[in-house]
Amino acid sequence: MNSHFAQLTRALLRRRQAGHDESRPATDPFRTLMVQLQLSRMSAEIHRLEHDQGRWARAHHLAAATAAYDDLLLEAARLSDVPVPDAAVPVRRLMIESALRHHGWSW
């Protein structure tokens, strides 16, 4: 996982040095890494809930975890200047995930 963080940090620095958008304040690389870590944890929680057939109120927990994951994706998109598509939530989720991975994010 450390190599992913290093790769993302290098990508952020390259974008900053290239003058990506001088009018916009620089993105805090530690905030970016924190969001990436939270995405990783929430993704693992969703996976765990999807496979835990004995969980009480599983659907409720899964819906809450998915909503939190979607909020984190929106935060990640904002940090990376990825446009948020106007689409149904599952489609939007897939499009943002794809765009973030294209920008060097991994979780």
LUMMAR-361241 format. One record per residue (C-alpha): chain; residue in one letter; x, y, z; residue number from 1. Coordinates in steps of 0.5 Angstrom, whole numbers, plus 500, padded with zeros to 3 digits. Layout:
N
<r chain="A" resn="A" px="X" py="Y" pz="Z" resi="NUM"/>
...
***
This chain:
107
<r chain="A" resn="M" px="500" py="500" pz="500" resi="1"/>
<r chain="A" resn="N" px="506" py="505" pz="501" resi="2"/>
<r chain="A" resn="S" px="508" py="505" pz="494" resi="3"/>
<r chain="A" resn="H" px="501" py="507" pz="492" resi="4"/>
<r chain="A" resn="F" px="501" py="513" pz="497" resi="5"/>
<r chain="A" resn="A" px="508" py="515" pz="494" resi="6"/>
<r chain="A" resn="Q" px="505" py="514" pz="487" resi="7"/>
<r chain="A" resn="L" px="499" py="518" pz="489" resi="8"/>
<r chain="A" resn="T" px="504" py="524" pz="492" resi="9"/>
<r chain="A" resn="R" px="508" py="524" pz="486" resi="10"/>
<r chain="A" resn="A" px="502" py="525" pz="481" resi="11"/>
<r chain="A" resn="L" px="500" py="530" pz="486" resi="12"/>
<r chain="A" resn="L" px="507" py="534" pz="486" resi="13"/>
<r chain="A" resn="R" px="507" py="533" pz="478" resi="14"/>
<r chain="A" resn="R" px="500" py="536" pz="477" resi="15"/>
<r chain="A" resn="R" px="502" py="542" pz="482" resi="16"/>
<r chain="A" resn="Q" px="509" py="543" pz="479" resi="17"/>
<r chain="A" resn="A" px="506" py="543" pz="472" resi="18"/>
<r chain="A" resn="G" px="501" py="549" pz="474" resi="19"/>
<r chain="A" resn="H" px="495" py="545" pz="474" resi="20"/>
<r chain="A" resn="D" px="490" py="551" pz="476" resi="21"/>
<r chain="A" resn="E" px="494" py="556" pz="480" resi="22"/>
<r chain="A" resn="S" px="488" py="560" pz="482" resi="23"/>
<r chain="A" resn="R" px="486" py="554" pz="486" resi="24"/>
<r chain="A" resn="P" px="489" py="553" pz="493" resi="25"/>
<r chain="A" resn="A" px="494" py="547" pz="493" resi="26"/>
<r chain="A" resn="T" px="491" py="540" pz="495" resi="27"/>
<r chain="A" resn="D" px="494" py="538" pz="502" resi="28"/>
<r chain="A" resn="P" px="497" py="531" pz="500" resi="29"/>
<r chain="A" resn="F" px="496" py="528" pz="507" resi="30"/>
<r chain="A" resn="R" px="488" py="530" pz="506" resi="31"/>
<r chain="A" resn="T" px="489" py="526" pz="500" resi="32"/>
<r chain="A" resn="L" px="492" py="520" pz="503" resi="33"/>
<r chain="A" resn="M" px="487" py="520" pz="509" resi="34"/>
<r chain="A" resn="V" px="481" py="520" pz="504" resi="35"/>
<r chain="A" resn="Q" px="485" py="514" pz="500" resi="36"/>
<r chain="A" resn="L" px="486" py="510" pz="506" resi="37"/>
<r chain="A" resn="Q" px="478" py="511" pz="508" resi="38"/>
<r chain="A" resn="L" px="476" py="509" pz="501" resi="39"/>
<r chain="A" resn="S" px="480" py="503" pz="502" resi="40"/>
<r chain="A" resn="R" px="477" py="501" pz="509" resi="41"/>
<r chain="A" resn="M" px="470" py="503" pz="507" resi="42"/>
<r chain="A" resn="S" px="471" py="498" pz="501" resi="43"/>
<r chain="A" resn="A" px="473" py="493" pz="505" resi="44"/>
<r chain="A" resn="E" px="467" py="494" pz="510" resi="45"/>
<r chain="A" resn="I" px="463" py="493" pz="504" resi="46"/>
<r chain="A" resn="H" px="466" py="487" pz="502" resi="47"/>
<r chain="A" resn="R" px="465" py="484" pz="509" resi="48"/>
<r chain="A" resn="L" px="458" py="486" pz="510" resi="49"/>
<r chain="A" resn="E" px="456" py="483" pz="503" resi="50"/>
<r chain="A" resn="H" px="459" py="476" pz="505" resi="51"/>
<r chain="A" resn="D" px="457" py="476" pz="512" resi="52"/>
<r chain="A" resn="Q" px="450" py="472" pz="512" resi="53"/>
<r chain="A" resn="G" px="449" py="472" pz="519" resi="54"/>
<r chain="A" resn="R" px="449" py="480" pz="521" resi="55"/>
<r chain="A" resn="W" px="443" py="482" pz="524" resi="56"/>
<r chain="A" resn="A" px="441" py="488" pz="520" resi="57"/>
<r chain="A" resn="R" px="446" py="487" pz="515" resi="58"/>
<r chain="A" resn="A" px="442" py="491" pz="509" resi="59"/>
<r chain="A" resn="H" px="442" py="497" pz="514" resi="60"/>
<r chain="A" resn="H" px="449" py="497" pz="515" resi="61"/>
<r chain="A" resn="L" px="451" py="495" pz="508" resi="62"/>
<r chain="A" resn="A" px="447" py="501" pz="506" resi="63"/>
<r chain="A" resn="A" px="450" py="506" pz="511" resi="64"/>
<r chain="A" resn="A" px="457" py="503" pz="509" resi="65"/>
<r chain="A" resn="T" px="455" py="504" pz="501" resi="66"/>
<r chain="A" resn="A" px="453" py="511" pz="503" resi="67"/>
<r chain="A" resn="A" px="459" py="513" pz="507" resi="68"/>
<r chain="A" resn="Y" px="463" py="510" pz="501" resi="69"/>
<r chain="A" resn="D" px="460" py="514" pz="496" resi="70"/>
<r chain="A" resn="D" px="461" py="521" pz="500" resi="71"/>
<r chain="A" resn="L" px="468" py="519" pz="500" resi="72"/>
<r chain="A" resn="L" px="468" py="518" pz="493" resi="73"/>
<r chain="A" resn="L" px="465" py="525" pz="492" resi="74"/>
<r chain="A" resn="E" px="471" py="528" pz="497" resi="75"/>
<r chain="A" resn="A" px="476" py="524" pz="493" resi="76"/>
<r chain="A" resn="A" px="473" py="527" pz="486" resi="77"/>
<r chain="A" resn="R" px="473" py="534" pz="489" resi="78"/>
<r chain="A" resn="L" px="481" py="533" pz="491" resi="79"/>
<r chain="A" resn="S" px="483" py="531" pz="484" resi="80"/>
<r chain="A" resn="D" px="479" py="535" pz="480" resi="81"/>
<r chain="A" resn="V" px="475" py="530" pz="477" resi="82"/>
<r chain="A" resn="P" px="468" py="532" pz="475" resi="83"/>
<r chain="A" resn="V" px="462" py="529" pz="478" resi="84"/>
<r chain="A" resn="P" px="457" py="526" pz="473" resi="85"/>
<r chain="A" resn="D" px="450" py="527" pz="473" resi="86"/>
<r chain="A" resn="A" px="448" py="520" pz="473" resi="87"/>
<r chain="A" resn="A" px="444" py="514" pz="477" resi="88"/>
<r chain="A" resn="V" px="448" py="513" pz="484" resi="89"/>
<r chain="A" resn="P" px="451" py="506" pz="481" resi="90"/>
<r chain="A" resn="V" px="453" py="509" pz="475" resi="91"/>
<r chain="A" resn="R" px="456" py="515" pz="478" resi="92"/>
<r chain="A" resn="R" px="460" py="511" pz="483" resi="93"/>
<r chain="A" resn="L" px="463" py="507" pz="477" resi="94"/>
<r chain="A" resn="M" px="465" py="513" pz="473" resi="95"/>
<r chain="A" resn="I" px="468" py="516" pz="479" resi="96"/>
<r chain="A" resn="E" px="472" py="510" pz="481" resi="97"/>
<r chain="A" resn="S" px="474" py="509" pz="474" resi="98"/>
<r chain="A" resn="A" px="477" py="517" pz="473" resi="99"/>
<r chain="A" resn="L" px="480" py="517" pz="480" resi="100"/>
<r chain="A" resn="R" px="484" py="510" pz="478" resi="101"/>
<r chain="A" resn="H" px="486" py="514" pz="472" resi="102"/>
<r chain="A" resn="H" px="489" py="520" pz="476" resi="103"/>
<r chain="A" resn="G" px="493" py="515" pz="480" resi="104"/>
<r chain="A" resn="W" px="488" py="513" pz="486" resi="105"/>
<r chain="A" resn="S" px="488" py="506" pz="488" resi="106"/>
<r chain="A" resn="W" px="485" py="503" pz="494" resi="107"/>
***
